[in-house]
Amino acid sequence: MADFDRTAHVPNDVSPTAGAHHWLTALPVYNEVAYVDDVLDQVLRHSDRILVVDDGSTDGTAAKLDARQAALPDRIDVIHHPQNRGYGAGLQSAFAYTLQHGYAGIVTLDCDGQHQPHRIPSFIEAAKSADIVSGSRYLEKFEGDDEPPAERMGINRRITAEINERLGFELTDAFCGFKAYRAEALRAMTITDNGYAMPLELWVQAAAAGLRVIELPVPLIYLDLERSFGGSLDQAEIRLKYYNEVLEQAIEAVRESREGR
């Protein structure tokens, strides 16, 4: 049984704004100098407006982004975090930008070549019938799929099963960064986790707000098998324990919020 029911509904009486019919594509970036130009070139073919959140890159990524923005100021915007704050912090900046500028919604994808920008329109189309559209690398097999690192896939499966059991979802991939969010969904959540555990807080708050969630299949692409999660989190057992702690804390925060009403 889920820890709490998902009976709330997202308000639809949102005041229209100038960008209400337009979608933003956002890329959180940290030290992706080898990929950023190619990924931006591809995204530009499928999105009119792009936001890149540079999370304190030190490898030359920041300078490349400034050059791209200067060349296409009407299509590319860049937010620079002075220091590396984490994956979740990058998405928080992107969510705030989306709401501040009146976009109808936001598509997020990583800048490491693991997500295919030509799928952006499919995510926006799917968001017509959902508040959050989440990519899944395990929903469908694609020709040429990479073999996922065993420990990453194992942790994903365990956390995904825990989320489904406790929150009442039917997810197959809790951690895919390729997503579409309607603006109304962003208004219903307050994300505070700055790191890679941010999706766990997101799912808890989405369940508490009664958001409609669907998954869209995407290929399994792994170009960087040596990606670091930061310090001790590179150890699978410690990372799994940390994820479970974040999930528990997020659920408890929702309970306390409801009891305080």
BALOBA-1460 file (C-alpha; in Angstrom, 3 decimals):
// residues 261
<rec num="1" residu="m" x="0.000" y="0.000" z="0.000"/>
<rec num="2" residu="a" x="1.242" y="3.481" z="-0.816"/>
<rec num="3" residu="d" x="2.441" y="5.648" z="2.080"/>
<rec num="4" residu="f" x="-0.120" y="8.308" z="1.180"/>
<rec num="5" residu="d" x="-2.894" y="8.527" z="-1.363"/>
<rec num="6" residu="r" x="-2.569" y="10.556" z="-4.536"/>
<rec num="7" residu="t" x="-5.919" y="12.304" z="-4.512"/>
<rec num="8" residu="a" x="-4.778" y="15.905" z="-4.872"/>
<rec num="9" residu="h" x="-5.108" y="17.683" z="-8.198"/>
<rec num="10" residu="v" x="-3.006" y="20.309" z="-9.912"/>
<rec num="11" residu="p" x="-4.888" y="23.607" z="-10.294"/>
<rec num="12" residu="n" x="-5.688" y="24.484" z="-13.910"/>
<rec num="13" residu="d" x="-6.705" y="28.100" z="-13.318"/>
<rec num="14" residu="v" x="-3.248" y="29.470" z="-14.076"/>
<rec num="15" residu="s" x="-3.135" y="32.980" z="-15.476"/>
<rec num="16" residu="p" x="-1.953" y="33.051" z="-19.114"/>
<rec num="17" residu="t" x="1.360" y="34.691" z="-19.873"/>
<rec num="18" residu="a" x="3.226" y="35.688" z="-23.009"/>
<rec num="19" residu="g" x="5.043" y="32.363" z="-23.298"/>
<rec num="20" residu="a" x="2.157" y="30.173" z="-22.231"/>
<rec num="21" residu="h" x="2.039" y="28.217" z="-25.489"/>
<rec num="22" residu="h" x="5.793" y="27.734" z="-25.804"/>
<rec num="23" residu="w" x="8.057" y="25.076" z="-24.364"/>
<rec num="24" residu="l" x="11.618" y="25.458" z="-23.133"/>
<rec num="25" residu="t" x="14.365" y="22.867" z="-23.483"/>
<rec num="26" residu="a" x="16.879" y="22.887" z="-20.622"/>
<rec num="27" residu="l" x="20.221" y="21.192" z="-20.222"/>
<rec num="28" residu="p" x="22.019" y="21.017" z="-16.859"/>
<rec num="29" residu="v" x="25.732" y="20.973" z="-17.664"/>
<rec num="30" residu="y" x="28.895" y="20.295" z="-15.705"/>
<rec num="31" residu="n" x="32.243" y="19.848" z="-17.479"/>
<rec num="32" residu="e" x="30.843" y="18.620" z="-20.814"/>
<rec num="33" residu="v" x="33.254" y="20.438" z="-23.127"/>
<rec num="34" residu="a" x="33.571" y="17.352" z="-25.353"/>
<rec num="35" residu="y" x="29.812" y="17.080" z="-25.965"/>
<rec num="36" residu="v" x="28.212" y="20.498" z="-25.517"/>
<rec num="37" residu="d" x="28.575" y="21.842" z="-29.072"/>
<rec num="38" residu="d" x="27.240" y="18.716" z="-30.747"/>
<rec num="39" residu="v" x="24.346" y="18.376" z="-28.302"/>
<rec num="40" residu="l" x="23.387" y="22.037" z="-28.741"/>
<rec num="41" residu="d" x="23.491" y="21.675" z="-32.534"/>
<rec num="42" residu="q" x="21.053" y="18.773" z="-32.290"/>
<rec num="43" residu="v" x="18.757" y="20.466" z="-29.774"/>
<rec num="44" residu="l" x="18.527" y="23.570" z="-31.962"/>
<rec num="45" residu="r" x="16.911" y="21.434" z="-34.677"/>
<rec num="46" residu="h" x="14.046" y="20.484" z="-32.380"/>
<rec num="47" residu="s" x="13.578" y="23.367" z="-29.953"/>
<rec num="48" residu="d" x="13.067" y="27.105" z="-30.439"/>
<rec num="49" residu="r" x="14.246" y="28.124" z="-26.989"/>
<rec num="50" residu="i" x="17.092" y="26.560" z="-25.034"/>
<rec num="51" residu="l" x="18.365" y="27.194" z="-21.538"/>
<rec num="52" residu="v" x="21.723" y="25.786" z="-20.450"/>
<rec num="53" residu="v" x="22.499" y="25.781" z="-16.735"/>
<rec num="54" residu="d" x="26.265" y="25.633" z="-16.324"/>
<rec num="55" residu="d" x="26.855" y="24.242" z="-12.850"/>
<rec num="56" residu="g" x="30.306" y="25.669" z="-12.193"/>
<rec num="57" residu="s" x="32.180" y="23.984" z="-15.061"/>
<rec num="58" residu="t" x="35.973" y="24.333" z="-15.023"/>
<rec num="59" residu="d" x="36.927" y="22.596" z="-18.293"/>
<rec num="60" residu="g" x="36.110" y="25.303" z="-20.838"/>
<rec num="61" residu="t" x="32.402" y="24.498" z="-21.101"/>
<rec num="62" residu="a" x="31.419" y="27.933" z="-19.750"/>
<rec num="63" residu="a" x="33.321" y="29.806" z="-22.459"/>
<rec num="64" residu="k" x="31.792" y="27.637" z="-25.190"/>
<rec num="65" residu="l" x="28.314" y="28.301" z="-23.850"/>
<rec num="66" residu="d" x="28.879" y="32.065" z="-23.749"/>
<rec num="67" residu="a" x="30.033" y="31.965" z="-27.366"/>
<rec num="68" residu="r" x="26.968" y="29.996" z="-28.434"/>
<rec num="69" residu="q" x="24.666" y="32.385" z="-26.608"/>
<rec num="70" residu="a" x="26.358" y="35.396" z="-28.207"/>
<rec num="71" residu="a" x="25.841" y="33.848" z="-31.636"/>
<rec num="72" residu="l" x="22.155" y="33.004" z="-31.032"/>
<rec num="73" residu="p" x="20.876" y="35.325" z="-28.282"/>
<rec num="74" residu="d" x="17.240" y="34.884" z="-29.325"/>
<rec num="75" residu="r" x="17.352" y="31.102" z="-28.956"/>
<rec num="76" residu="i" x="19.946" y="30.262" z="-26.303"/>
<rec num="77" residu="d" x="20.198" y="31.526" z="-22.753"/>
<rec num="78" residu="v" x="22.783" y="30.507" z="-20.175"/>
<rec num="79" residu="i" x="22.741" y="30.543" z="-16.389"/>
<rec num="80" residu="h" x="26.122" y="30.161" z="-14.690"/>
<rec num="81" residu="h" x="26.436" y="28.805" z="-11.165"/>
<rec num="82" residu="p" x="29.704" y="30.264" z="-9.798"/>
<rec num="83" residu="q" x="30.472" y="26.931" z="-8.128"/>
<rec num="84" residu="n" x="29.407" y="23.345" z="-8.700"/>
<rec num="85" residu="r" x="26.239" y="22.795" z="-6.682"/>
<rec num="86" residu="g" x="24.911" y="19.537" z="-8.107"/>
<rec num="87" residu="y" x="22.527" y="18.041" z="-10.656"/>
<rec num="88" residu="g" x="19.422" y="18.886" z="-8.658"/>
<rec num="89" residu="a" x="20.529" y="22.492" z="-8.248"/>
<rec num="90" residu="g" x="20.852" y="22.822" z="-12.019"/>
<rec num="91" residu="l" x="17.298" y="21.608" z="-12.505"/>
<rec num="92" residu="q" x="16.011" y="23.913" z="-9.771"/>
<rec num="93" residu="s" x="17.428" y="26.874" z="-11.701"/>
<rec num="94" residu="a" x="15.825" y="25.592" z="-14.900"/>
<rec num="95" residu="f" x="12.433" y="25.126" z="-13.225"/>
<rec num="96" residu="a" x="12.523" y="28.644" z="-11.760"/>
<rec num="97" residu="y" x="13.454" y="30.099" z="-15.155"/>
<rec num="98" residu="t" x="10.557" y="28.251" z="-16.790"/>
<rec num="99" residu="l" x="8.016" y="29.754" z="-14.411"/>
<rec num="100" residu="q" x="9.563" y="33.213" z="-14.334"/>
<rec num="101" residu="h" x="9.410" y="33.466" z="-18.123"/>
<rec num="102" residu="g" x="5.912" y="32.069" z="-18.510"/>
<rec num="103" residu="y" x="6.654" y="28.908" z="-20.483"/>
<rec num="104" residu="a" x="3.972" y="26.249" z="-20.850"/>
<rec num="105" residu="g" x="6.491" y="23.624" z="-19.813"/>
<rec num="106" residu="i" x="10.054" y="22.399" z="-19.931"/>
<rec num="107" residu="v" x="11.856" y="19.430" z="-21.435"/>
<rec num="108" residu="t" x="15.055" y="18.440" z="-19.633"/>
<rec num="109" residu="l" x="17.824" y="16.308" z="-21.041"/>
<rec num="110" residu="d" x="21.432" y="15.657" z="-20.182"/>
<rec num="111" residu="c" x="24.322" y="17.148" z="-22.130"/>
<rec num="112" residu="d" x="26.528" y="14.051" z="-22.191"/>
<rec num="113" residu="g" x="25.179" y="12.536" z="-25.407"/>
<rec num="114" residu="q" x="23.014" y="9.921" z="-23.660"/>
<rec num="115" residu="h" x="19.707" y="11.494" z="-24.712"/>
<rec num="116" residu="q" x="18.529" y="11.975" z="-28.295"/>
<rec num="117" residu="p" x="17.260" y="15.530" z="-28.937"/>
<rec num="118" residu="h" x="15.087" y="14.432" z="-31.879"/>
<rec num="119" residu="r" x="12.732" y="12.926" z="-29.274"/>
<rec num="120" residu="i" x="11.967" y="16.342" z="-27.720"/>
<rec num="121" residu="p" x="8.764" y="16.878" z="-29.779"/>
<rec num="122" residu="s" x="7.478" y="13.450" z="-28.696"/>
<rec num="123" residu="f" x="7.865" y="14.413" z="-25.032"/>
<rec num="124" residu="i" x="5.999" y="17.685" z="-25.573"/>
<rec num="125" residu="e" x="3.223" y="15.883" z="-27.439"/>
<rec num="126" residu="a" x="2.907" y="13.281" z="-24.657"/>
<rec num="127" residu="a" x="2.635" y="16.082" z="-22.084"/>
<rec num="128" residu="k" x="-0.768" y="16.973" z="-23.541"/>
<rec num="129" residu="s" x="-2.141" y="14.083" z="-21.481"/>
<rec num="130" residu="a" x="0.221" y="14.122" z="-18.485"/>
<rec num="131" residu="d" x="1.770" y="16.514" z="-15.987"/>
<rec num="132" residu="i" x="5.168" y="14.782" z="-16.115"/>
<rec num="133" residu="v" x="6.476" y="12.657" z="-18.978"/>
<rec num="134" residu="s" x="9.470" y="10.621" z="-17.844"/>
<rec num="135" residu="g" x="11.868" y="8.819" z="-20.139"/>
<rec num="136" residu="s" x="12.420" y="5.137" z="-19.459"/>
<rec num="137" residu="r" x="15.393" y="3.134" z="-20.642"/>
<rec num="138" residu="y" x="13.761" y="-0.115" z="-19.530"/>
<rec num="139" residu="l" x="10.251" y="0.208" z="-20.935"/>
<rec num="140" residu="e" x="11.175" y="-0.955" z="-24.431"/>
<rec num="141" residu="k" x="14.176" y="-2.503" z="-26.174"/>
<rec num="142" residu="f" x="15.827" y="-0.526" z="-28.967"/>
<rec num="143" residu="e" x="18.200" y="-1.896" z="-31.566"/>
<rec num="144" residu="g" x="21.731" y="-0.987" z="-30.556"/>
<rec num="145" residu="d" x="20.966" y="-0.477" z="-26.865"/>
<rec num="146" residu="d" x="24.078" y="-0.335" z="-24.702"/>
<rec num="147" residu="e" x="24.553" y="-2.694" z="-21.779"/>
<rec num="148" residu="p" x="23.968" y="-0.663" z="-18.598"/>
<rec num="149" residu="p" x="26.525" y="-0.856" z="-15.783"/>
<rec num="150" residu="a" x="25.264" y="-3.654" z="-13.540"/>
<rec num="151" residu="e" x="25.457" y="-1.765" z="-10.256"/>
<rec num="152" residu="r" x="23.681" y="1.306" z="-11.671"/>
<rec num="153" residu="m" x="20.882" y="-0.797" z="-13.124"/>
<rec num="154" residu="g" x="20.591" y="-2.770" z="-9.877"/>
<rec num="155" residu="i" x="20.223" y="0.371" z="-7.772"/>
<rec num="156" residu="n" x="17.758" y="1.843" z="-10.256"/>
<rec num="157" residu="r" x="15.570" y="-1.254" z="-10.120"/>
<rec num="158" residu="r" x="15.578" y="-1.412" z="-6.330"/>
<rec num="159" residu="i" x="14.766" y="2.269" z="-5.867"/>
<rec num="160" residu="t" x="12.148" y="2.197" z="-8.620"/>
<rec num="161" residu="a" x="10.413" y="-0.767" z="-6.956"/>
<rec num="162" residu="e" x="10.480" y="1.046" z="-3.613"/>
<rec num="163" residu="i" x="8.971" y="4.179" z="-5.150"/>
<rec num="164" residu="n" x="6.215" y="2.196" z="-6.832"/>
<rec num="165" residu="e" x="5.325" y="0.355" z="-3.632"/>
<rec num="166" residu="r" x="5.345" y="3.400" z="-1.397"/>
<rec num="167" residu="l" x="3.943" y="6.041" z="-3.747"/>
<rec num="168" residu="g" x="1.554" y="4.079" z="-5.936"/>
<rec num="169" residu="f" x="3.346" y="4.638" z="-9.230"/>
<rec num="170" residu="e" x="4.092" y="2.072" z="-11.933"/>
<rec num="171" residu="l" x="7.492" y="3.369" z="-13.034"/>
<rec num="172" residu="t" x="10.180" y="1.344" z="-14.778"/>
<rec num="173" residu="d" x="13.009" y="3.911" z="-14.553"/>
<rec num="174" residu="a" x="13.178" y="6.288" z="-11.596"/>
<rec num="175" residu="f" x="16.342" y="8.117" z="-12.632"/>
<rec num="176" residu="c" x="16.142" y="9.017" z="-16.322"/>
<rec num="177" residu="g" x="16.892" y="12.724" z="-16.822"/>
<rec num="178" residu="f" x="14.960" y="13.011" z="-20.089"/>
<rec num="179" residu="k" x="11.624" y="14.461" z="-18.951"/>
<rec num="180" residu="a" x="8.870" y="16.911" z="-19.819"/>
<rec num="181" residu="y" x="7.118" y="18.915" z="-17.120"/>
<rec num="182" residu="r" x="4.043" y="21.066" z="-17.563"/>
<rec num="183" residu="a" x="4.354" y="24.428" z="-15.786"/>
<rec num="184" residu="e" x="1.432" y="23.475" z="-13.546"/>
<rec num="185" residu="a" x="3.437" y="20.486" z="-12.309"/>
<rec num="186" residu="l" x="6.407" y="22.683" z="-11.424"/>
<rec num="187" residu="r" x="4.146" y="24.971" z="-9.416"/>
<rec num="188" residu="a" x="2.897" y="21.974" z="-7.434"/>
<rec num="189" residu="m" x="6.376" y="20.983" z="-6.244"/>
<rec num="190" residu="t" x="9.202" y="22.539" z="-4.239"/>
<rec num="191" residu="i" x="12.437" y="20.721" z="-5.060"/>
<rec num="192" residu="t" x="15.320" y="21.334" z="-2.657"/>
<rec num="193" residu="d" x="17.702" y="18.396" z="-3.158"/>
<rec num="194" residu="n" x="20.809" y="19.619" z="-4.993"/>
<rec num="195" residu="g" x="22.302" y="16.258" z="-5.941"/>
<rec num="196" residu="y" x="21.606" y="13.117" z="-7.937"/>
<rec num="197" residu="a" x="18.921" y="12.097" z="-5.422"/>
<rec num="198" residu="m" x="16.715" y="14.942" z="-6.639"/>
<rec num="199" residu="p" x="14.414" y="12.571" z="-8.629"/>
<rec num="200" residu="l" x="13.405" y="10.825" z="-5.387"/>
<rec num="201" residu="e" x="12.156" y="14.064" z="-3.867"/>
<rec num="202" residu="l" x="10.454" y="14.817" z="-7.170"/>
<rec num="203" residu="w" x="8.512" y="11.530" z="-7.216"/>
<rec num="204" residu="v" x="7.372" y="11.965" z="-3.621"/>
<rec num="205" residu="q" x="6.097" y="15.466" z="-4.266"/>
<rec num="206" residu="a" x="4.514" y="14.437" z="-7.562"/>
<rec num="207" residu="a" x="2.615" y="11.675" z="-5.776"/>
<rec num="208" residu="a" x="1.541" y="14.011" z="-2.975"/>
<rec num="209" residu="a" x="0.236" y="16.541" z="-5.521"/>
<rec num="210" residu="g" x="-1.639" y="13.897" z="-7.496"/>
<rec num="211" residu="l" x="0.271" y="14.603" z="-10.682"/>
<rec num="212" residu="r" x="-0.405" y="12.529" z="-13.777"/>
<rec num="213" residu="v" x="2.789" y="10.697" z="-14.769"/>
<rec num="214" residu="i" x="3.504" y="8.629" z="-17.881"/>
<rec num="215" residu="e" x="6.707" y="7.096" z="-19.205"/>
<rec num="216" residu="l" x="8.077" y="7.323" z="-22.731"/>
<rec num="217" residu="p" x="10.607" y="4.716" z="-23.919"/>
<rec num="218" residu="v" x="14.091" y="5.968" z="-24.816"/>
<rec num="219" residu="p" x="17.211" y="4.029" z="-25.866"/>
<rec num="220" residu="l" x="19.902" y="2.910" z="-23.451"/>
<rec num="221" residu="i" x="22.983" y="4.958" z="-24.301"/>
<rec num="222" residu="y" x="26.048" y="4.982" z="-22.043"/>
<rec num="223" residu="l" x="28.990" y="7.033" z="-23.307"/>
<rec num="224" residu="d" x="30.663" y="7.658" z="-19.946"/>
<rec num="225" residu="l" x="30.926" y="4.519" z="-17.843"/>
<rec num="226" residu="e" x="33.241" y="6.254" z="-15.367"/>
<rec num="227" residu="r" x="30.880" y="9.033" z="-14.297"/>
<rec num="228" residu="s" x="31.359" y="10.024" z="-10.675"/>
<rec num="229" residu="f" x="28.477" y="10.592" z="-8.286"/>
<rec num="230" residu="g" x="30.802" y="12.414" z="-5.912"/>
<rec num="231" residu="g" x="33.075" y="11.077" z="-3.170"/>
<rec num="232" residu="s" x="31.742" y="8.092" z="-1.225"/>
<rec num="233" residu="l" x="28.588" y="7.986" z="-3.388"/>
<rec num="234" residu="d" x="30.670" y="6.246" z="-6.049"/>
<rec num="235" residu="q" x="30.356" y="3.178" z="-3.800"/>
<rec num="236" residu="a" x="27.130" y="1.410" z="-4.719"/>
<rec num="237" residu="e" x="26.127" y="0.368" z="-1.185"/>
<rec num="238" residu="i" x="26.624" y="3.872" z="0.192"/>
<rec num="239" residu="r" x="24.720" y="5.396" z="-2.734"/>
<rec num="240" residu="l" x="21.794" y="3.011" z="-2.276"/>
<rec num="241" residu="k" x="21.636" y="3.794" z="1.442"/>
<rec num="242" residu="y" x="21.732" y="7.516" z="0.687"/>
<rec num="243" residu="y" x="18.925" y="7.246" z="-1.855"/>
<rec num="244" residu="n" x="16.749" y="5.384" z="0.629"/>
<rec num="245" residu="e" x="17.420" y="8.044" z="3.262"/>
<rec num="246" residu="v" x="16.445" y="10.836" z="0.858"/>
<rec num="247" residu="l" x="13.264" y="8.980" z="-0.092"/>
<rec num="248" residu="e" x="12.326" y="8.497" z="3.573"/>
<rec num="249" residu="q" x="13.044" y="12.135" z="4.392"/>
<rec num="250" residu="a" x="10.951" y="13.365" z="1.461"/>
<rec num="251" residu="i" x="7.993" y="11.207" z="2.486"/>
<rec num="252" residu="e" x="8.272" y="12.378" z="6.076"/>
<rec num="253" residu="a" x="8.401" y="16.018" z="4.932"/>
<rec num="254" residu="v" x="5.123" y="15.563" z="3.035"/>
<rec num="255" residu="r" x="3.503" y="13.916" z="6.072"/>
<rec num="256" residu="e" x="4.596" y="16.765" z="8.336"/>
<rec num="257" residu="s" x="3.348" y="19.321" z="5.829"/>
<rec num="258" residu="r" x="-0.072" y="17.687" z="5.702"/>
<rec num="259" residu="e" x="-0.308" y="17.393" z="9.473"/>
<rec num="260" residu="g" x="0.578" y="21.063" z="9.831"/>
<rec num="261" residu="r" x="-2.321" y="22.246" z="7.671"/>
